[in-house]
Amino acid sequence: MGIIDNINKLFDHRIRLGIMSILAVNEDADFNRLKELLDVTDGNLASHLKALEQAEYILVEKSFVGRKPNTRYSASKLGRAAFRKHIEALEKLIQKPKK
């Protein structure tokens, strides 16, 4: 099994990588916060969130704040594990070989 076998294709895109990075260090984040941090359009962010949701890497919680709908996202246990594995594979890939 090669080093790149643990690199997850789902995290190839910088926006999905960014979403998971944010959710890995925060308990959760709402749509507007993710949009602001990643500097992306609503549609672009929504499509990447949908891909992560379909893979069951993120959890989605919809509620209302006052009269405004609010959607919050958090990394699932599966998503955290997959992301950690991906980051570890990247770290191994860039490590200097031990002599």
Secondary structure, 3 states (H helix, E strand, C coil): CCHHHHCCHHHCCHHHHHHHHHHHHCCCEEHHHHHHHHCCCHHHHHHHHHHHHHCCCEEEEEEEECCEEEEEEEECHHHHHHHHHHHHHHHHHHCCCCC
